[in-house]
Structures are given as C-alpha cells and as structure tokens.
Amino acid sequence: AGRPLPAVEAPGNEPGCGVTALLGGRRLRLGRPAYVHALHGRPLPASAEAVLASGDTVVALGDEAGWMALFRLGDEVRPEAAALLADLRAAGRRVVLLTGDCAPVARRVAQGLAIDEVVADASPQAKHDHVRHLQAAGAVVAMVGDGVNDAPVLAQAQVSVAMGGGSELARTHADLVLLSENLEHLRRGVRVSRRALRVIRQNLWWSFAYNFVVLPLAMTGFITPWMAGIGMSGSSLLVVANSLRLQKAGGS
C-alpha cells in the first residue's frame, strides 16, 4: 500500500473560477490562473508565459507562497459538430459560442466551426445573463451544454440539451438528454422535430378544411350519416398515414 494521503480541510468552490482547500496548513487553489494569482499576487515565471499563449485551456495550482504547477488541456472539436452547425445556419438560426474557456481557445474553436459570435471567459452568471439578454430581445434560446457551470444557463434557456456524458447537474436541469456523446443524434433530432411540426400543421389544416366543408353539408342534409361516417374514417386514416411519414424521417 502507498503512503496515506494527507487530510484536506476547509474545502471551497468558487463557481467558474476554481476550488480551494487547506492542505497541511497551507491554503491551496486550483483553477483559473487569475484565481490562483489572487491568492499570492506573484507574476508568472517567464518560462510559463508560453503556456498561457498556447491557445489551450490552462489550469493553475498554487499556494500563498506562489505558483506550483500549470496544467495545459487541449480541446478537440467533435467531427460531427460542423454538419450540425451548417444545418442550423441553413435554417436561419443564430449560433453563439458561449464558453468559460479563455479567449484564444474559444477563438480557435469558433474559427474551425465558422462561428462568428463568441463569448469567452464567461462565468456561470455571465452565461445566464447573456441568455436572458437574448431572450429580452425576443430570441428563443436553445442551449447545449455538459458541465456543472452550464446548469444555470440550461435552466434559463427555453430549450436545453445536455450531453449524455456530462455532469449530473447539467443533465438534471436540461429538457433533453442525449444518450451518447454523438452530436449527429442531436442533428437528427432537430431534423425530425421540424418535420413533425410540419406534419402537425398539415394535419390541423386538413381537419379544419374537412370540417369546414362537410359540417354545413351534413346540417343541410346533403350528406347522410353513413356518408359522414365513412368520410370521417377516411379523414382519420389520412391523418394517420401522413403522420407515419415521420418514421422514414427518423430512420434517415
């Protein structure tokens, strides 16, 4: 067995910034470099500046005496994300990248996905406020997220989707949860939902038109009860047949 780990005391969490705790009497912070810097106030060594300028997400560790470590985390864009965003733009939807990552990381991802509107270094409250601002301007907001910091904005959006591998808090606050990490399933769901809405409208218009024409004829005696019964059955079968077209849409 290895050496037992020392006990951690007074743990704390600063949403969107990092975590802190006492370890062996020392106050430690782990999170954004600015959050760790506020603990000790010491500048980064010159050799570490290249890490911050790398364009990757950087997580810092430090205590009251200074910096202890920097962790460089790279983000990879999902290969199916470009097709999903292309479909959304083709449908006239406005796409916004709302992220807590630093600006260089956000810009690199946005350039790869042709996203023009980027909000980087956003805290959970800043994300929430940005969505409320969009809604106040009349927008209907759909949010996709997977992290703990996404939970408030997922709850605020009119439509929210959490990734299946995301945090439990994000899944709890989302309207929909993808069962996998594949964004192609979300793309297919958006496509099927549009077709479903179109079919619902078609069925409603057909029902209104049928009743508008047939009811006056039945009231004036031009249509007998048995003819009306056959017509109503035929109308219902037409609605069902039209709705069954969605099965093909779901499988395509």
N, C-alpha and C positions, 0 to 999 in steps of 0.2 A: 504494500500500500504506500501511496505517496504521502508527502507531508500535508497535514491538515491545513485547509485554507483559513486565513485569519477572519475573525468576525467583522462584519460590516455594520456600522452604526449610523443612525440618523439619515437613512436614505431619503432622497427627494427627487422630484421630477419637475423640470421647467418645460411646459409644452412648447414644442417647436425649437427648443434650444439644446437640451441635453439632460443628463442625470448627474446627481451629486451624492456623496456619502463620506462618512468618516471611516478611515481605514488605518488602524494603528495610531490613532490620534491625529492623523493628517486629513485635511479636507481635500478631497479629490473631485474633479469634474471631468465628465466625458461627454462630448457633443460638438457643437459648432465651435470653430476656432475663436470667434468673438466671445462666446460664452465662457470658454476656458480663460481667455485673456483677461476678462473682467475679474477673475479671481486673484491673479497675481500681478497683472499690469506690465509684464515684461514683453519686449518685442520678440518676434520670431527670429531665430538664427538665419543668417543669410542663406545658408545651405537649404533651409526649409522653404524659402520663397518659391522655388521651382515647383514644389508640390502643390502649393495653392494655385499656381498659374497653369497647372497641367490640364485644367478643364474637367477634372474628375471631382467627385464628391470627397471632401476631406473631413475626417472626424479626428478631433484632438483630445488628448489626455494630458492633464496637468494637475499640479497641487499649488499650494500657496507660495512655494519656492520658485515655480517656473514651469516650463514645458517638459513633458515626459515622453510623449510619442505623438506621431501623426499617422493616421491610417488613411490610405488612398483607396477609394472604392470606385470602380468603373461601372457605368450603366450601359446596357445593351438594349437597343430598340428591338421590339418584337417584330419578326419579319412580316406578320400579317397586319401590323398597325397601319402601314401605308395604304393598303387597299381599303381598310375601314374608313380612314380619313378622306380618301378620294371619293368614296360613296357619299359621305356626309356633305362634302363640299359640292358635289354634283347635285345634291338635293337642296342646295341653297342654305345649308346650315353653317353657322359661325363657329369656328373651332378655336378654343383658347387653351393654352398650356398653362395650368395653374399648379405651381410646384414649390416645395420648400427647399429644393436644391439651389445651389449657388448659380449666379447668372451665367458663367461660362458653360456649365453643364446644361442648363436649360436652353441656351442659345444653340449649342451643338445638336441637341436632340431636335429642337424646332427646325433647324436648317435641314436636317436629314428627313424630316416629315413634311416640309414645306408649310409649317405653321407660322403665320405672320404675327399673331398676338401672343405674347409671352409675359407671364407674371412670375418672377423668380424670387427666391429668398422670402417666400410667403409663410408666415406663421399660421397656425390653425385659425386664429381670429381674423387674420388678413384674408385668408381664403373665404371664410364665412362672409366677411364684409364685402368682398368682391362679388360674390354670388348675389348677395342682397342688392348691391348696386345694379347689377344686370337685371334683376327681377323688377326693381323700381322703375327701370327704363322700359318695362313691358316685355322683357325676354322670358321665355320658358326655358329653364336651365335643366339639362341632363348632365349629371356628374358621374365619372367613372374613377374609382379610387380603390386602394387596398390597404393603406396604412392607418395606424392609430390616429395620426394627425388629420386624416381625411374624414373622420367620423362626424365632426360638426357640420362640415360643408355637405356631406352626403345627406344628413338630416334636413338641411336647409333647401336643397335642390328639389324641384318638382318631381324629377325622375332621377333615381340614383341606382348605380350598379356597382357592386363590389366583386372583386376577383375571388375565385374560389380558394386560392392560396393566401389571401390577405388576412389581416388581423381579425380576430373575433369581434372586436368593437366595430370595425368597418362593416362587417357582414351583418351585424345586428341593426345598424342604422340604415342599411340600404333597402330599397324597394325590391331589387332583384339581385340574386347572387349567381354568378356563373359557376358551374360545377367544375370548370377547368381553367387553366391559365391562357387558353387559346382565344385570342380576340376574334377569330373567324366566327366563333359561335355568337358573339355579340353582333357582328356584321349580319349574320344570317337572321338573328332575331329582329334586328331593325328592319330588314327587308320584308320579313314575314308580317311584322306588325303593320307596315304600310299597306301591304296587300289586304290584310284583314280589315283595316279601316275602310279601304276602298270597297271591299265586298259588303261590309255592313251598310255603307251608304247606298250601294246598288240595291240591296235587299229592301231597305227602307223606302227608296223611291218607287220600286216596283209595287210594294204593298200599298203605298199611298195612291199610286196611279190606278191599281186594280180596284181598290175600294171606292175611289172617286168615280170610276166609270160604272162599276157593277151595282153598287148600292142604289143609285137612282133608278136603274133599270129594274131591279128587284122590287122596289117600292111601287113602281107604276105597273107591275105585272108583266113586263116584257120577258122576264126570266123567271122560270118556275123554280120551286125549292130544290128539285132534284138536279136541275141545271146549275143552280148556285152551289150545291154541294160538290158537284164534280169540278166546277171552276175553282172553288176554294181549295180542294185537294190538289188540283193541278198547280195552283199558285204556291202552295206549301212545298210541293215537290220541286218546283223551280228554284225556290229559295234554298232548299237543302242542296240541290245539285250545284248551285252557284257557290255555296259555302264549301263544298267538297273540293273545289279547285285549290283551296289553301293547303291541302295535303301535298299536292305537287309542288307548291311553293316552299313548303317546309323541307321537302326532301332534296330540292335543287340547290 
